[in-house]
Amino acid sequence: MRIAVLAGRLALGGLALSACGEDAALDPASPSAPAPSPDRGPAAERDAGSPDDAAPHEATSCARDVVARTARVGLFDAFTTEIGALSGPARAARVDALLSEVAANGGTPLEDPASGRVVFLARGAPPAGTAWRASGSFSDWSPTGGVALAAIAGTDLWAGEATIERGASFEYKLVRGATFVEDPLAANVVWDGIDRGFGVRGELNAVGHPGDAPATRGRTIALGKVHAQKLDDARDVWIHFPAAYDARTCAKLPSIVLHDGLEALTRGGFAEAADALYAARPELAAVLVFVGLPSQEVRMAQYTIVSEGARGADYVDFLVDDLWPLVAKRARVCGKAAARGIAGASLGGLISTFAGFERPERFGWIGAQSASYFWADKAMIVRAESDPKKALRVYLDSGCPDDNCVVTDEMASVLANKGYDHVRIKQQGAAHEWSFWRDRLAGMLTHFRDGQTTCD
């Protein structure tokens, strides 16, 4: 991949100045700044942004090169033109407006699809004596290479640009001092491939030129924080579109909501595992919605039922009432319950089963991996036995003998006695770990769609 960075004199959004050091400030008010070349045509079709964005299926084409985009550099060019006449609080407000526009139009990096011009942004001061950079696959991930960002005078915004040729996507992170950090403004993301271990937050790389990514690979969009009314909190949500989603037919696809979303993406590598399955069997493709947690501290309360402090019912209401309308607006997904699944591991399997039994008109398929069916004196097993049979299909798996194997067998027996369409998968010697859940993911995703064609 070829990258061209202007050195000595840094060209940035129509500005030209001497780069005397990495802490040099950009002053858009410079009288010598040439006029920008705005790129502010009609809003491009996109998959993530503000709630008022047009849905992807409204586009004339749903091919990846049309819908997989980041924000346009014209937003930054307009910013550099306008901010020169502002001062004080007005400058800060204009930065806020720029970042809001960027978020609503596909996130960072800002790009010109014709020329390959790319603008990277960062907000806030890096450690004293250092500067922001953007480094990634285009610079061999060198913490001192890539693109240097410079401060825009009178603001807390930093920016830098390069020309990165089209034809292939690229991945990057921001570099603060010598530390790689996620770009919080990026909407097109992918796991960085590093399992940081239990209790350590996994990280995502930003993706530039997303429309040029390999056609056989899916793509993941960060929706940002989604508010839960009853829980009164907000959590990150990501949507993974399989490669088949970018077909020009613009067909709707079934969908699955998955809990522990960040861990499933980063420690579990679920998106990559799903892509491998869908590349071999594209007819199984589904849109995967990864729902994160506000923090691990609320996990037990929000993924449990019946017991003291359990808020599983409120969490399910969030999925149905708060999250689903947003997903349906962002993605071409089937509306019928039979084409809508919900899945998770451990307590995530417990809450998935509860959600299916609570709202079978919304979720027609349950995927439960190593589910914690022992919870509250096996309350979910008791309910499955006592409730009238519901219109549900159920996938159950676990490691055996020590990975919630016995209680999963008990649930499978109850479902069999009630006449449910279900499957029970056992993996001998498997532990209660993401690596094993990933090993069994293909089987779970296959059960969801194999022979099931119901949509709208």
C-alpha positions in Angstrom: 0.0 0.0 0.0 1.4 3.4 -1.0 1.0 6.3 1.4 2.1 9.9 0.5 2.5 12.3 3.4 3.5 15.9 2.7 6.5 16.7 4.8 8.2 20.1 5.5 5.1 21.9 4.4 2.0 20.2 5.7 -1.1 20.5 3.5 -4.2 20.1 5.6 -7.7 20.9 4.5 -6.6 23.7 2.2 -4.0 25.0 4.7 -0.3 25.3 4.1 2.3 25.9 6.9 5.8 25.1 7.9 5.9 22.0 10.1 8.7 23.1 12.5 7.9 20.2 14.9 5.2 17.8 15.8 3.7 20.3 18.3 3.3 23.0 15.6 -0.2 24.4 15.7 -2.3 24.7 12.6 -3.9 28.1 12.3 -6.8 28.1 9.9 -7.1 31.8 10.2 -3.8 32.2 8.3 -4.4 34.9 5.6 -2.3 32.8 3.2 -4.6 29.8 3.4 -6.0 29.1 -0.1 -9.7 28.4 -0.6 -10.8 24.8 0.1 -12.4 22.5 -2.3 -15.7 21.6 -0.6 -17.2 18.1 -1.0 -20.6 18.8 0.5 -23.0 17.2 -1.8 -26.0 15.2 -0.7 -25.4 12.9 2.2 -23.9 9.6 1.2 -25.7 6.4 1.9 -24.3 4.9 5.2 -24.9 2.2 7.8 -24.2 4.1 10.9 -24.8 7.7 12.1 -27.5 9.8 13.6 -31.0 8.4 14.1 -32.2 10.5 11.2 -29.9 8.9 8.7 -31.5 7.2 5.7 -31.6 3.4 6.0 -29.2 1.4 3.7 -32.0 -0.2 1.8 -33.1 3.2 0.5 -30.0 3.4 -1.7 -30.1 2.6 -5.4 -27.4 0.1 -4.8 -26.4 -1.9 -1.8 -23.0 -2.9 -3.1 -20.1 -2.4 -0.7 -18.4 0.4 -2.7 -21.6 2.4 -2.3 -22.6 1.8 1.3 -19.3 1.2 3.1 -18.0 4.7 3.6 -16.5 7.0 6.1 -17.1 10.8 6.3 -16.0 13.0 3.5 -13.1 15.3 3.6 -15.4 18.2 2.5 -16.6 18.4 6.1 -13.1 19.2 7.2 -12.5 21.6 4.4 -15.6 23.5 5.3 -14.5 23.5 8.9 -11.1 25.0 8.1 -12.8 27.8 6.1 -15.3 28.7 8.8 -13.3 28.4 12.0 -10.8 31.1 10.9 -13.4 33.8 11.6 -14.3 32.4 15.0 -12.7 32.8 18.4 -13.2 31.6 22.0 -16.3 29.5 22.7 -17.4 29.8 19.1 -14.3 27.8 18.0 -15.0 25.0 20.5 -18.6 24.9 19.3 -17.5 24.6 15.7 -15.2 21.7 16.7 -18.3 20.0 18.4 -20.3 20.6 15.2 -17.6 19.1 13.0 -17.3 16.0 15.1 -21.1 15.6 15.2 -21.1 15.8 11.4 -18.3 13.3 11.1 -20.2 10.8 13.4 -23.4 11.3 11.4 -21.7 10.7 8.1 -19.7 7.5 8.7 -17.0 8.4 11.2 -13.3 8.8 10.8 -11.0 8.9 8.9 -12.4 11.5 6.5 -11.8 10.5 2.9 -12.0 11.6 -0.7 -13.0 8.5 -2.6 -11.7 9.9 -5.8 -8.2 10.9 -4.8 -7.5 8.7 -1.7 -6.9 11.8 0.4 -7.4 10.9 4.0 -7.7 13.2 7.1 -7.2 11.8 10.6 -8.6 13.6 13.7 -8.0 13.4 17.4 -9.4 15.5 20.2 -7.6 16.4 23.4 -3.9 17.0 24.3 -1.5 14.0 24.2 1.2 13.7 27.0 3.4 16.7 27.4 6.1 16.9 24.8 4.4 14.5 22.4 2.0 14.7 19.6 -0.8 12.6 18.1 -0.1 10.3 15.2 -2.1 7.9 13.1 -0.3 4.6 12.3 -1.4 1.3 11.0 -1.1 -1.2 8.2 -0.1 1.6 5.8 3.0 2.3 8.0 3.9 -1.2 9.3 2.3 -0.2 12.6 5.3 1.9 13.6 4.6 4.1 16.6 6.8 6.8 15.2 5.7 6.4 11.6 2.5 7.1 9.8 0.9 10.5 9.8 1.7 13.2 12.3 -1.3 15.3 13.6 -0.9 18.9 14.4 -2.9 21.0 16.8 -5.4 23.4 15.3 -4.8 26.8 17.1 -7.4 27.8 19.7 -9.0 24.4 19.9 -8.3 20.9 21.4 -8.6 19.3 17.9 -5.6 17.8 16.1 -5.6 16.8 12.5 -3.2 15.3 9.9 -3.6 14.1 6.3 -2.1 11.8 3.8 -2.9 10.3 0.4 -3.5 6.5 0.8 -4.1 5.0 -2.6 -7.4 3.2 -3.2 -7.9 -0.4 -4.1 -7.5 -1.9 -0.6 -8.8 -1.1 2.9 -6.4 -0.3 5.7 -6.4 -0.5 9.5 -5.0 1.9 12.0 -5.0 3.3 15.5 -4.1 6.7 16.9 -0.8 6.9 18.7 -0.6 9.0 21.8 3.0 9.4 22.8 4.1 5.9 22.3 0.8 4.2 23.1 -1.6 2.9 20.4 -5.3 3.8 21.2 -8.5 3.2 19.5 -9.9 6.0 17.3 -13.2 6.8 19.2 -14.6 8.6 16.2 -14.3 5.6 13.9 -17.5 3.8 12.8 -15.9 1.1 10.6 -13.9 -1.2 12.9 -12.3 -4.6 13.2 -10.8 -6.6 16.1 -7.1 -5.9 16.4 -6.4 -9.6 16.8 -4.9 -9.4 20.4 -6.6 -11.4 23.1 -5.7 -9.3 26.2 -7.0 -11.9 28.6 -9.8 -12.1 31.2 -10.9 -8.8 32.6 -8.9 -6.7 30.2 -10.8 -4.7 27.6 -10.2 -5.9 24.0 -9.6 -3.3 21.4 -10.6 -2.5 17.8 -8.8 -1.0 14.9 -10.4 1.6 12.7 -10.8 0.8 9.0 -10.1 3.2 6.2 -11.3 2.8 2.6 -13.9 0.3 3.9 -15.5 0.0 0.5 -12.2 -1.6 -0.8 -12.1 -4.4 1.8 -12.0 -8.0 0.5 -15.4 -9.0 -0.8 -15.4 -12.2 1.1 -15.0 -10.5 4.5 -17.9 -9.0 6.4 -17.7 -5.5 8.0 -18.4 -4.3 11.4 -20.0 -0.9 12.2 -19.9 0.8 15.6 -23.2 2.3 16.5 -21.8 4.1 19.6 -23.6 4.3 22.9 -27.2 3.1 22.9 -29.4 4.3 25.8 -31.5 1.8 27.9 -34.5 3.7 29.3 -35.4 1.4 32.1 -31.8 0.5 33.1 -30.8 4.2 32.8 -27.5 3.4 31.2 -25.8 3.3 27.8 -23.7 0.6 26.1 -21.7 0.2 22.9 -23.3 -1.8 20.1 -21.7 -3.1 16.9 -23.4 -4.5 13.8 -21.5 -7.1 11.8 -22.7 -7.3 8.2 -21.7 -10.5 6.4 -20.3 -10.3 2.9 -23.6 -11.3 1.4 -25.2 -8.2 2.9 -23.4 -6.1 0.4 -25.0 -7.8 -2.6 -26.7 -5.5 -5.1 -30.0 -7.3 -4.6 -30.4 -5.3 -1.3 -32.2 -8.4 0.2 -33.0 -8.5 3.9 -31.2 -11.0 6.1 -32.1 -12.7 9.4 -30.3 -11.4 12.5 -29.0 -12.5 15.8 -28.5 -10.4 18.9 -25.4 -11.5 20.9 -24.6 -10.5 24.5 -21.1 -9.7 25.9 -20.6 -7.9 22.6 -17.2 -6.5 23.1 -15.7 -9.8 24.4 -17.5 -11.8 21.7 -15.8 -9.5 19.1 -12.3 -9.3 20.7 -11.7 -12.3 22.9 -14.0 -14.5 21.0 -13.2 -13.4 17.5 -16.8 -14.2 16.6 -17.0 -11.9 13.5 -14.0 -13.6 11.9 -15.3 -17.0 12.7 -18.7 -16.1 11.3 -17.1 -14.8 8.1 -15.2 -18.1 7.6 -18.5 -20.0 7.8 -20.4 -17.6 5.6 -17.6 -17.7 3.0 -18.1 -21.4 2.7 -21.9 -21.3 3.0 -23.2 -17.8 2.0 -26.8 -19.1 2.2 -26.4 -19.1 6.0 -25.4 -15.4 6.3 -27.0 -13.4 9.0 -26.6 -9.9 10.5 -24.9 -10.1 13.9 -25.7 -7.5 16.5 -23.1 -7.4 19.3 -24.4 -5.7 22.4 -21.8 -4.6 25.0 -22.2 -3.8 28.6 -21.8 -0.4 30.3 -19.4 -2.2 32.7 -18.7 -5.7 33.9 -20.0 -4.7 37.3 -23.6 -4.8 36.0 -23.3 -8.0 34.1 -24.7 -10.3 36.8 -27.7 -8.1 37.4 -28.6 -7.6 33.8 -28.1 -11.1 32.6 -30.0 -12.8 35.5 -33.6 -13.5 36.5 -35.8 -14.1 39.6 -33.0 -13.6 42.1 -32.5 -10.5 44.3 -31.2 -7.6 42.3 -31.8 -9.3 38.9 -32.7 -6.9 36.1 -32.9 -9.3 33.2 -36.5 -8.3 32.4 -35.4 -4.7 32.0 -32.5 -5.7 29.9 -34.8 -7.7 27.5 -37.1 -4.6 27.3 -34.0 -2.6 26.3 -33.3 -5.1 23.5 -36.9 -5.0 22.2 -37.9 -1.4 22.8 -34.7 0.6 22.6 -32.2 -1.3 20.5 -34.3 -3.1 17.9 -35.8 0.0 16.3 -32.3 1.4 15.9 -31.1 -1.8 14.3 -34.1 -2.0 12.0 -33.4 1.5 10.8 -29.7 0.9 10.3 -29.8 -2.5 8.6 -31.9 -4.6 6.2 -33.1 -7.2 8.7 -36.1 -9.5 8.6 -38.9 -8.6 11.0 -40.5 -12.0 11.6 -39.6 -13.7 14.9 -38.5 -16.9 13.1 -35.7 -14.9 11.4 -34.7 -13.1 14.6 -32.4 -14.9 17.1 -30.8 -14.1 20.4 -27.7 -15.8 21.7 -25.0 -15.7 24.4 -22.6 -17.8 26.5 -22.7 -18.5 30.2 -25.1 -16.0 31.8 -25.6 -14.7 28.3 -27.1 -18.1 27.4 -29.4 -17.8 30.4 -30.7 -14.4 29.5 -31.1 -15.4 25.9 -33.3 -18.3 26.9 -35.3 -16.0 29.2 -35.7 -13.5 26.4 -37.0 -16.1 24.0 -39.6 -17.4 26.6 -40.6 -13.8 27.5 -40.9 -12.5 24.0 -41.3 -15.3 21.5 -43.1 -12.9 19.2 -39.8 -11.1 18.9 -37.2 -13.8 19.1 -38.0 -17.2 17.4 -34.6 -18.8 18.0 -32.4 -19.2 21.0 -28.6 -19.9 21.0 -27.3 -20.9 24.4 -23.6 -21.8 24.9 -22.7 -23.2 28.2 -25.7 -21.5 29.7 -25.9 -20.9 33.4 -29.1 -22.9 33.8 -28.3 -23.6 37.5 -29.2 -20.0 38.3 -31.9 -19.4 41.0 -32.5 -23.1 41.6 -32.7 -23.8 37.9 -35.5 -21.3 37.4 -35.2 -21.3 33.6 -35.4 -25.0 33.4 -38.5 -25.0 35.7 -40.1 -22.4 33.5 -39.4 -24.3 30.3 -41.1 -27.3 31.8 -44.1 -25.4 33.2 -44.9 -22.9 30.4 -47.0 -23.8 27.5 -44.9 -24.7 24.5 -43.8 -21.6 22.6 -42.9 -21.0 18.9 -39.2 -21.3 19.6 -36.2 -23.2 18.1 -33.3 -23.8 20.5 -29.6 -24.5 20.1 -27.8 -25.8 23.2 -24.1 -26.6 23.6 -21.6 -27.0 26.3 -18.3 -28.6 27.2 -18.6 -31.8 29.2 -18.3 -32.9 31.9 -17.5 -29.6 33.7 -18.9 -26.8 31.6 -22.6 -26.5 32.8 -23.0 -29.9 31.1 -25.4 -31.4 33.6 -27.9 -28.5 33.7 -27.7 -28.2 29.9 -28.6 -31.9 29.6 -31.6 -31.2 31.9 -32.8 -28.3 29.8 -32.4 -30.4 26.6 -34.5 -33.2 28.2 -37.2 -30.7 29.2 -37.3 -29.3 25.6 -37.4 -32.8 24.1 -40.3 -33.8 26.4 -42.2 -30.6 25.4 -41.7 -31.3 21.7 -39.4 -28.3 21.0 -37.3 -28.2 17.8 -33.9 -28.2 19.4 -30.3 -29.5 19.2 -27.9 -30.4 22.0 -24.1 -30.3 21.2 -21.4 -31.6 23.6 -17.7 -31.0 23.3 -15.8 -33.3 25.5 -13.1 -31.7 27.7 -14.1 -28.1 26.6 -13.7 -25.4 29.2 -15.9 -22.4 30.0 -13.9 -20.1 27.7 -14.3 -17.9 24.6 -12.0 -20.1 22.5 -14.3 -23.1 22.9 -17.4 -21.0 22.3 -15.7 -19.8 19.1 -15.0 -23.4 18.1 -18.7 -24.2 18.4 -20.0 -20.9 16.8 -20.2 -22.3 13.3 -22.5 -25.0 14.5 -24.7 -22.6 16.3 -25.0 -20.2 13.4 -25.7 -23.1 11.0 -28.5 -24.3 13.2 -30.1 -20.8 13.2 -30.4 -20.6 9.4 -30.0 -24.1 7.9 -33.3 -24.9 6.1 -34.9 -21.7 7.6 -35.9 -19.2 5.0 -38.7 -17.3 6.7 -38.3 -13.5 6.4 -40.9 -10.8 5.7 
